Amino acid sequence: MADQKKPMEYAEALQCITAALKAMNHIPEDIRNNVLDTLIGDRKQPMMVKPIENGTVLDHIPANTLTDVISALKLNARGIKWTAGNNFASKKVSGGFKSFIKVADYFFKQEELYLISLLAPDVTVNVIKDSTNTKYKPEMPQHIENLVGCENPKCITNKPREPFSTSFEVSKAADDMVRLRCKYCEKITTQIRLR
C-alpha cells in the first residue's frame, strides 16, 4: 500500500511545483519549461554531476549570486569545461540555499579569487590536483584596483577622458556585507559593479 501512495504523492508534488513555476513570470518561459522537463523526465535516474579529477570547485556560493560569479569569471567565454548547480539547501549560506561551480583542469588566479570572495564572501574553494583535495576559504583583499567600478556617476574613475583606475578599500561589516570605499570619491557601496 505504501508503494501505491508514493506515485500519488509525487503527482501532487509535481502539480504544486508546476503551478508555482507557472506563477513565476519573472523567469523566462523556456527556463520554466526546462525545469519541468527535468522534473517530469526519467525519475529512476538521479541527476548526477561527475567529480572532477583535476580542477577547482567553488562551493557555498549564495544561490542568488551564482550568475554574478559566472559572469565575473567569464566562464562562458573561456572555452573551459564547467558545471554549476543551484538552489541546494545549506545551513552555512545566508538565505539557506547554495550553489556550486566545478571547473575542470583550471585553477583560479589570485585576482580571480579576490573577485569571487567579494561576490560570495563565504565561498569555499576546493582545489583538486592529482587526486589530492585542498579546501580553503579565500582571503578577502583589503584593497582592490581595477576589478570593479565605482557606483558614483560623478567619480573621476567614471569620466571617459580621465585615465584613472578604480581603487577601493575593502571591509566586511558585522552583517557580513562586503563594503567597498572608493579611494577617490570616498563613496561606500555594497553593490559590486564589475568593470
N, C-alpha and C positions, 0 to 999 in steps of 0.2 A: 504494500500500500504506500509505503514511503517513496518507492520509485515512481509511482504514478503521480504523486504530489509534486515532485521536482519539476517535470515539464510544465505544469500549470504555474508554479512559482516563477519559472523562467519566463514564460509567456507574459505574465503580469508585469514582471520587472521590465521586460523589453518594451511593453506598451507604455509604461511610465517614462522610460528613457527616450523613446521615440517622441512622445508628446513634449517632453522637456526640450529636446533638441529642436523641434519644430518651433517652439516658442522663442528660441534664441535667435532673433532676427539679426543681431549684430555679427553672427558667424555666417560666412558665405554658404550658400546652399550646397555647393559642390563638396565642401568640407563636411557639412552635416550629413550628406549622403554617404560619403566615405566612411564616416564613423558608424553609421547604420549598417553599411555593407560589412564592415569588420565585425560588428556585433552579431549580425544575422548569419554570417559565414559559418564555416565548419567549427562547431563548438567543441568537438572532440580534440582538436589540435590546439594546444595553448600557444599564444603568441610568445615567441622566444627571441631574444637578442643574443646572438652568439658572443661568447667572451673574445676579447682581442688578445693576441699573443704578444704584440709589441705596440705601444702607443700610450694614449692618455685618456683617462676617464675623469670627467668633471661631474661631481655628484653634489647633491644638496643645493642645486640652483633653485631659487624660488620659482614656482610654476609660472608666475606672471612675468618673469624676466627672461624666460628661455629664448624667445625670439630676439630680444635685445642682445643677448650673448652671442647667438648665432650670427647676427648682423655685424656685431663689433669684431668678431673674429674672421669675418668674411669667408666662412666655411664653404659656401656655395661657389665662390669664385676661385678657390684654390686647387680644385681637381684632386682632392684627397677623399678617402673613404671615411664617412662619419655616419653615426646613427644617434638619434635623440629619442628620449622618452619623456612624456609629460604627465603631470597630474597623478603622481603616486603619493599615497598617504605618507606623511612624515611628521614625527614629533619634533624633529630638530629644526625644521624650517618654519619661520613665521608664516601664518596663513594655513599651515597644516598640509600643504601639498608641495612636492618637489619635482624637479626634472633632472635629467642627466644627459650628458653628451659623451659618446665614445668616439674617439678619433684614432683610426688605425695608422700605425707607422709614422706618427708625428708627435713631437714633443714641443710644448709651447715655450716660447722665449720669455724672458723676464718681463719685458714690456707688455706682452700679451697677458701674462699672469696678473700684472698690475691692473690692467683694464678689466679682467674677469673679477678681480677682488673688489673693484669699485661697483660693478653691476650686481654682483652676488657675494656680499661680504662673508657669508657662511659657507661658501663653496669648499668642497674637499677635492683635492687633486690626487688621483691615483696614477702613478707612472709605472707602466708595465714594460719591463725590459728583460729579455732573456729569462722569462718565467719568474722574475722577481718583481714583487709589487711593493712600491714605496708610496706611502699615503701621507699627505700633509695638507695643512691649510696654508695657502699662500699669504705672504706678508702683505699687508696693505701699505702702499707707499706713503710717506709723509709729505712728499712733494711730487707733482707730475708736470710734465711740459709737453705741450703739443699733442696730447692724446684726446682731449675733449675740448669743446668750445665753451666760451663764456655765454651765459644766459642773458646778460645785459646787452641790449642792442646798441647802447652808446659806448660800450667798452672799446678801447683803442684796438683791441685784437679783432674786432668785428668790422673795422674800417678797411675797405678794399685797397686803399692806397698806402696803408701802413704795414710794413713788413714785420709785425710783432707776432711771435709765437705765444700761445697761451701758456700760462703758468699758474698753478694752483697749490695752495696748502691743503692737505687732506686730513680730515679728522672723522672720527666715528663718535656720534653723540650717544647719550645714555639710552635713547630709544632705538639704537642700532642703525640709525640712518647715517649714510655717508654724507659728509658735508664738504663742499669744495669752496675755498675762499680765493677769489681772483687776486693775483698779485698787483694788477694794475688798477682796477676799479673797486676792489675790495667787496664785491657782491658775493654773498654767501648763498649757495644753492644746494639743493638736494637732488636736482634733476641732472642726470648725466646726458649731455648732448654730445654725441660723437662728432668728431671732426672729419 
